[in-house]
């Protein structure tokens, strides 16, 4: 999955495929290392596909894989 660094604490998954909006992730480099180890980024992209979503899918620094 393509993830672009916006600045030291902001990352972006550009809108692609069925995504209606881009996904924005707020995390440091160290946190991103952990986030990349599970399905958090996939979940952020899936949220960006939901009906009715506006502007961005947002992922906060406490992100982790959920159900």
Secondary structure, 3 states (H helix, E strand, C coil): CCCEEEECCEEEECCCCCCCCEEEEECCHHHHHHHCCCCHHHHHHHHCCCCCCCCEEEECCCCCCCC
